[in-house]
């Protein structure tokens, strides 16, 4: 049953909305990879809150028309899948790059981040950056380091005084 024009327009509108909200977009090709391996990859993406789906190139190109991401249109050729997240720009690249290292048939075609088109090497560089959660953890450690050190310093004086008194008591007990 052929896809009707209205259905295609809905897909284009949905893709345009998703592209507009995504923090980054990673384009891949998984031609020649077994279905169960692709399903495993999809579950890895899903676990990190990343959407991964195969798109029809003509509809994706139409969705990009008139947007800043229109420069990606040439990358939509052959089998194309997109990975994107509304929360974290790094996670899609991290998962895709890691999987590409393990499987030669999985190809990183490129991507898009904050107005910049990425080639496969750019996607690998993006994958090396810390994720949003990793940045939050680092920031939290930085925030609590000062107060933690201050409390340790305040605690050190009474602790040292206690050790001094215990040593004096020991000396007195030995002398008696």
URDALIN-V975466 format. One record per residue. N is the residue number from 1. RES is the residue in one letter. PSI is psi in radians with two decimals (999 if undefined). Layout:
BEGIN
n,res,psi
N,RES,PSI
N,RES,PSI
END
This chain:
BEGIN
n,res,psi
1,X,2.14
2,X,2.61
3,X,2.25
4,X,2.75
5,X,-0.75
6,X,-0.69
7,X,-0.73
8,X,-0.72
9,X,-0.65
10,X,-0.74
11,X,-0.77
12,X,-0.79
13,X,-0.72
14,X,-0.79
15,X,-0.75
16,X,-0.75
17,X,-0.78
18,X,-0.75
19,X,-0.68
20,X,-0.56
21,X,-0.29
22,X,2.46
23,X,-0.65
24,X,2.79
25,X,2.26
26,X,2.23
27,X,2.30
28,X,2.98
29,X,2.27
30,X,0.57
31,X,2.31
32,X,-0.03
33,X,2.44
34,X,2.62
35,X,-0.75
36,X,-0.54
37,X,-0.68
38,X,-0.69
39,X,-0.66
40,X,-0.75
41,X,-0.76
42,X,-0.70
43,X,-0.59
44,X,-0.78
45,X,-0.83
46,X,-0.68
47,X,-0.47
48,X,0.14
49,X,0.44
50,X,2.39
51,X,2.32
52,X,2.10
53,X,2.67
54,X,2.39
55,X,2.67
56,X,2.19
57,X,-0.77
58,X,-0.66
59,X,-0.67
60,X,-0.76
61,X,-0.71
62,X,-0.66
63,X,-0.51
64,X,-0.30
65,X,2.29
66,X,0.11
67,X,2.96
68,X,-0.43
69,X,0.10
70,X,-0.42
71,X,-0.28
72,X,-0.22
73,X,-0.66
74,X,-0.40
75,X,-0.25
76,X,1.44
77,X,2.62
78,X,-2.79
79,X,2.13
80,X,2.29
81,X,2.59
82,X,2.51
83,X,2.27
84,X,2.79
85,X,2.52
86,X,-0.24
87,X,-0.72
88,X,2.23
89,X,-0.41
90,X,-0.61
91,X,-0.81
92,X,-0.72
93,X,-0.70
94,X,-0.84
95,X,-0.81
96,X,-0.76
97,X,-0.74
98,X,-0.73
99,X,-0.64
100,X,-0.55
101,X,-0.61
102,X,-0.50
103,X,1.99
104,X,-0.40
105,X,-0.32
106,X,2.05
107,X,2.28
108,X,2.01
109,X,-0.55
110,X,-2.84
111,X,-3.00
112,X,2.30
113,X,2.11
114,X,0.89
115,X,0.05
116,X,2.27
117,X,2.33
118,X,2.41
119,X,-3.04
120,X,-0.68
121,X,-0.64
122,X,-0.66
123,X,-0.72
124,X,-0.69
125,X,-0.72
126,X,-0.66
127,X,-0.42
128,X,-0.20
129,X,2.72
130,X,2.58
131,X,3.02
132,X,-0.76
133,X,-0.67
134,X,-0.69
135,X,-0.69
136,X,-0.74
137,X,-0.73
138,X,-0.76
139,X,-0.74
140,X,-0.76
141,X,-0.67
142,X,-0.74
143,X,-0.69
144,X,-0.17
145,X,-0.78
146,X,-0.98
147,X,-0.63
148,X,-0.81
149,X,-0.64
150,X,-0.77
151,X,-0.71
152,X,-0.72
153,X,-0.78
154,X,-0.63
155,X,-0.43
156,X,-0.69
157,X,-0.93
158,X,-0.59
159,X,-0.78
160,X,-0.66
161,X,-0.70
162,X,-0.76
163,X,-0.70
164,X,-0.79
165,X,-0.70
166,X,-0.70
167,X,-0.73
168,X,-0.72
169,X,-0.72
170,X,-0.73
171,X,-0.73
172,X,-0.75
173,X,-0.66
174,X,-0.59
175,X,-0.46
176,X,999
END
